Amino acid sequence: MDRSQNWPNEVQRLLEIIRKTGLEETIKWGEKSFTYKGRNVVGCLGFKNHFVLWFYNGVFLSDPYKVLQNAQEGKTKAMRQWRFQSAEEIDEIKILEYVREAIQNEEEGRVWKPEKTSEIEIPALFQEKLNKDSQLKSSFESLSSFKRKEYLEYLITAKREATQISRMEKIIPMILEGKGLNDKYR
């Protein structure tokens, strides 16, 4: 999805404000992002119905104006976003306050440490495929535990069996090639 056409003036205004902080501007996952000593701090982007500032370690921000929210409850752990729906909502003083606090948190080394999770059970449909295809099983087992977990979560989150089947059809060639689900974004 090309988001460059969503809220262009508003996103440009946010970029101008962030640039005042001296953060290094870079591209992460195909979008403008700002770093401090090589660590992700903040980015902004336009979506269909709103535009956002996102703070990579936003969980540590004090949020005095109660504007931050978790983008995907239950999935996103540390990242927080500030959603805007009009240019009038852009308050440079408040935005700079949040960005400066985020920089301070980076200076202090405050960073979210992912929790160790237990192994994910292999969905029955996928287990059947693995049992029938030794090459697929071997390729899947040779992936890193992180990549295996990515694939399994992708399958488990399918609500319908038909969706799970179509997802399996998509990922099997990737597994056989030794690729991770999201390698193209890294």
C-alpha positions in Angstrom: 0.0 0.0 0.0 1.5 3.4 -1.0 0.9 5.6 1.9 2.8 8.6 0.5 -0.5 10.1 -0.7 -2.3 9.9 2.6 -2.3 13.1 4.6 0.8 14.5 2.8 0.7 18.0 4.2 0.0 16.8 7.7 2.8 14.2 7.6 5.2 16.8 6.2 4.4 19.1 9.2 5.1 16.3 11.6 8.4 15.6 9.8 9.4 19.3 10.1 8.7 19.2 13.8 10.7 16.0 14.4 13.6 17.3 12.4 14.0 20.1 15.0 15.1 17.6 17.5 18.4 16.6 15.8 17.5 13.0 15.4 18.9 11.1 12.5 16.4 10.6 9.6 16.4 7.2 8.0 14.2 4.7 6.2 12.9 1.7 8.2 10.5 -0.8 6.6 10.1 1.5 3.7 9.0 4.5 5.7 10.7 7.6 7.2 11.9 7.0 10.7 14.1 8.9 13.2 16.9 7.3 15.3 19.2 8.3 18.2 22.6 6.7 18.1 21.2 4.0 15.8 18.2 3.2 17.9 14.6 3.8 16.6 12.8 6.6 18.4 9.9 8.0 16.4 8.3 7.9 13.0 5.2 9.2 11.3 2.9 8.0 8.6 -0.5 8.7 7.0 -3.2 6.0 7.0 -6.6 6.1 5.4 -8.6 7.7 8.2 -5.8 9.2 10.3 -2.1 10.0 10.5 0.2 9.1 13.3 3.4 9.6 15.2 4.6 6.3 16.6 7.2 5.9 19.4 9.1 2.7 19.2 9.6 2.5 23.0 6.4 4.6 23.8 5.5 2.3 26.7 8.1 4.2 28.7 6.6 7.7 27.9 4.8 9.4 30.8 2.0 10.5 28.4 0.9 13.7 30.3 -1.7 14.6 27.7 -3.1 11.0 27.5 -2.8 10.9 23.7 -0.9 7.6 23.2 -2.5 4.3 22.4 -1.4 0.8 21.6 -1.8 0.2 17.9 -2.7 -3.5 18.2 -3.7 -4.5 21.7 -2.3 -7.9 22.6 0.3 -7.8 19.8 2.2 -4.5 20.1 4.2 -4.5 23.4 6.4 -1.4 23.5 5.3 0.8 20.5 2.7 3.5 21.1 1.1 5.8 18.6 -0.4 9.3 18.7 -3.3 9.5 16.2 -4.4 12.7 14.5 -7.4 13.3 12.3 -6.8 16.9 11.3 -4.0 19.4 10.9 -5.5 21.5 13.7 -4.6 18.7 16.2 -0.9 19.1 15.6 0.6 20.9 18.6 4.3 21.4 18.1 5.1 22.1 21.7 3.5 18.9 22.9 5.0 16.8 20.1 8.5 18.1 20.9 7.9 17.4 24.6 7.1 13.7 23.7 10.0 13.3 21.3 12.5 14.8 23.7 11.2 12.5 26.5 11.6 9.5 24.0 15.2 10.7 23.3 15.9 10.9 27.1 14.6 7.4 27.5 17.0 6.2 24.8 19.9 8.0 26.5 19.0 6.2 29.8 18.9 2.9 27.9 15.2 2.2 28.6 14.2 -0.5 26.2 11.5 -3.1 26.0 12.8 -6.6 26.5 10.6 -9.2 24.7 9.2 -11.8 27.0 10.2 -15.4 26.5 7.3 -17.3 25.2 6.7 -21.0 25.2 6.6 -23.1 22.0 3.5 -22.7 19.9 1.5 -25.8 19.1 1.5 -26.7 15.4 -2.0 -26.4 13.9 -3.4 -29.9 12.9 -3.8 -29.0 9.2 -0.1 -27.9 9.0 1.0 -30.9 11.0 -0.7 -33.2 8.5 1.3 -31.5 5.7 4.5 -31.9 7.6 3.8 -35.6 8.2 3.2 -36.2 4.5 6.1 -34.2 3.1 9.5 -35.0 4.6 11.2 -32.2 2.6 8.8 -29.6 4.0 9.3 -31.0 7.5 13.0 -30.9 7.2 13.0 -27.4 5.7 10.6 -26.2 8.5 12.7 -27.8 11.3 15.9 -26.2 9.8 14.4 -22.7 10.2 15.3 -20.7 13.3 12.8 -20.9 16.1 11.9 -17.3 15.5 11.0 -18.0 11.9 9.1 -21.1 12.8 7.1 -19.2 15.4 6.3 -16.4 12.8 4.8 -19.0 10.5 2.9 -20.8 13.2 1.4 -17.5 14.6 0.4 -16.6 11.0 -1.5 -19.9 10.7 -3.0 -19.8 14.1 -4.4 -16.3 13.7 -6.6 -17.5 10.8 -10.1 -17.6 12.0 -11.5 -19.9 9.3 -10.1 -23.2 8.1 -10.2 -21.9 4.5 -8.0 -18.9 5.4 -5.6 -21.3 7.2 -5.4 -23.5 4.0 -4.8 -20.5 1.8 -2.1 -19.2 4.2 -0.4 -22.7 4.1 -0.4 -22.6 0.3 1.4 -19.2 0.5 4.0 -20.2 3.0 5.0 -23.7 1.9 7.1 -22.4 -1.0 8.8 -19.9 1.3 9.6 -22.5 3.9 11.1 -24.8 1.2 13.3 -21.9 0.1 14.4 -21.4 3.7 12.9 -18.0 4.0 11.1 -16.4 6.9 7.6 -15.0 6.7 8.7 -11.4 6.9 12.2 -11.6 5.5 11.4 -9.2 2.7 10.8 -6.5 5.3 14.2 -7.0 7.1 
